[in-house]
């Protein structure tokens, strides 16, 4: 409606700039010419404005009314408005909903499917394909909700089209939005990417299966049918518990490479500054274990299945003895870690939690600092000094 009002406002401001039409100039109203026709229909009146050819300098366009032979010229900028009315005047809102009304989102692609559901306390849960439910990353869900509300048709490609011609089929990306005020979900299906201004800026999409339009890449890039994409980064928490001791074991050598007891929340024995900084990061990780990123690889008590023929074994065990709030007996929690594979790659799991993840780089560096067996530097064999000889 706003675009229609703006277009009508532009028409109402049109004025004749020139009534002098040269005989040598082609106006676009000659026999067999096909001028533009803008028809305005009121209750008791109808007017048709015809637009023909532009002037030689391209700044003006010849015009006349349907039942009036007088030809005049108007500003040629009006042509830029009417050439794309099929797109500019159409409603571009794709999903008529708001984040506050959405209670669920289903995402499917290539046989994979996940669900996002709003729970009573305002949080969201992720439902994986196997039915397993975990807490969702609220920031990512809110970002997706805003993208759904803001998605617009940037270009109308075809009406009454076959969606399959645009890469839209049963295996393509489909986002179904469950609105608390609507009986049925509304789904947007997203197909192939296509070029705009020479680059792949848009993808084909449809809501009703007939009209195909182009949308930006923001929504399809975010809406991935992967439960790990939306899983909350918090893996486990000690819930404000008091840590009593922390130990790192090398599982290959069966040696304890680092161990410290805590008293009043601080290490009971003195540490170097580097070890103290690393221990502080490791203790924070134990209290609130946060995943830097998730991975869906299979794992067990032996290690991580990197591929069918290779198992990356657990190389370290981090054991924390802690006293939970309002508890009388201490508990023990154990983390398993592989060796450091790269600067930011080290697999990790927590006992009792079915989750495999990569810790954040800062934690990997801190763990590396404490888990490396430290040995004094070798003594260099210095030769006896030779007395200077007199000449």
JOPE-V828509 format. One line per field, one symbol per residue. ss: DSSP state (@ for helix, = for strand, . for the rest). burial: 1 if it has 24 or more other C-alpha atoms within 12 Angstrom, else 0. A space follows every 10 residues. Layout:
BEGIN
ss = ???
burial = ???
END
This chain:
BEGIN
ss = .@@@@@@@@@ @@.....=.. .......... .....===== =....===== ====.....= =====..... .====.@@@@ @@..@@@@.. ..=....... .========. .=======.. ...====... ..====.@@@ @@@@@@@@@@ .=..====.. ..@@@@.... ..=======. .....===== ======..== ======.... .=====.@@@ @@....@@@@ =..====... .========= ....====== ===..==... ..@@@@@@@@ @@@@@@@=== ..==....=. ..=====..= ========== ===....... ========.. ......==== ..======.. @@@@@@@@@@ @......... .......... .
burial = 0000001000 1000000000 1000001110 0000110100 0000000011 1111100001 1111100000 1111110110 0000000110 0111111110 0111111110 0011111100 0001111100 0001111101 1101101110 1111111000 0010010110 0111111110 0000011111 1111000000 0111111010 1111111011 0111111111 1111111100 1111111111 0000001111 1100000000 0000100111 1111111011 1111101011 1011000000 0111111111 1110000000 0111111111 0000111111 0000111111 0111111111 1000000000 0000000000 0
END
